[in-house]
Amino acid sequence: MDVLDLARTQFAVTGSLHFLFVVLTLGLAPLVAIMHTKWARSGNPLHESMTRFWGQVYVINYALGIVTGLVMEFQFGLAWSGLSHYAGDVFGAPLAMETLVAFFLESTFLGLWIFGWGRLPKWAHLACIWLVTLTAYASAFYIMVANSFLQNPAGAVVSGGRMQLTDFGALLTNKALVFAFPHVVGAGLFTGGMVLVGASAYMLRRRTPDTEFFARSMRTGVVTAAIGVFVAMGFGYAQFAGIQAGKFGDDRNILAAVGLGFMIEIGQLLALVVLLVMLPMISSLPRRRWTHPILILMTPLPFVLSILGWMAREIGRQPWMIWERLSVADAMSPGLTSGMVTTSLIGFTAVLGLLAIVDYVLIARVIRRGPRALDLGATSPDDKPAPALSY
């Protein structure tokens, strides 16, 4: 592989690994906020247990995912300085907003929510998790604004050999954004819902004593997954029909077309299962033990679909970094050698891969322990949520 292909591979690998964290964050944040709202309104110990349990899963994923995001920021300076030089005045604006939202606002509100348990007033504490959710989606929105600019450079003109922002409103209403962002939101909800379903199926199959807890979690996950897959498919088809169909005619983009094809076929199959099988069986699904291995095996598939979709969007733009304005070759940093990029590729992949493994090992450990031994929200070493009732 030449240095350009190595640099592209590096960004594809690290971007895909980072997106595994992002898509789960987008799915779990609103679910935890809704659970907390139910607990604040009802005082039901079961809702408290669900908030603390799934909130702890969310915190683990967020904490490790934020580190992987730093690697993505480094890559623009290391491998793609040509992009920064040519379009940094435009492309950098939404990235700066995302950094402010994710690293300052979202992290601050999440810290208040984590350490405010039993210290903040009930409704102020609830407001913190909703602000975490809103800032998480705002962060995703600005990332999609930046990416959509690469797909369709709206709101900017070329002056003096560089792109300059002329209409920030056009950047926010980019035709490559209006369908893509809801599509990502749907993918996140689908992923988060299926994690609830798969984890609950695993615990129910082990005959956990917390049957009502995981039965309620499974039903919540089914509803969320159904909403998510419906939104993702609807906006996915609209996005493809509206702007992406013309980008796959080049033989060099056959990989993008294949990835898109797999995403559509697998997504359609999962949608049929969720909407026509799981949703109608929602009340009895926790008791149907024969379905639980199938539900467990389905859990990773939304992550696979998310990566396929992201790669199809990125590869489908090749050979352009900014569509018909800046090629990938011109965007690459000068002076890079194959050895330099190979070294950074191995290093980044090892670090992000290790973080992904640690993330899922820690989440699996929390799930296996169940809702009776949680660190989140504990005000004393012996503080544990009330046991859930069996049904």
Secondary structure by P-SEA (a helix, b strand, c coil): ccaaaaaaaaaaaaaaaaaaaaaaaaaaaaaaaaaaaaaaacccaaaaaaaaaaaaaaaaaaaaaaaaaaaaaaaaacccaaaaaacccccaaaaaaaaaaaccaaaaaaaaaaaccccccaaaaaaaaaaaaaaaaaaaaaaaaaaaaaaccccccccccbbbbccaaaaaaccccaaaaaaaaaaaaaaaaaaaaaaaaaaaaacccaaaaaaaaaaaaaaaaaaaaaaaaaaaaaaaacccccccccccaaaaaaaaaaaaaaaaaaaaaaacccccccccccccccaaaaaaaacaaaaaaaaaaaaaaaaaaccccccccccccccccccccaaaaaaaaaaaaaaaaaaaaaaaaaaaaaaaacccccccccccccccccccccc
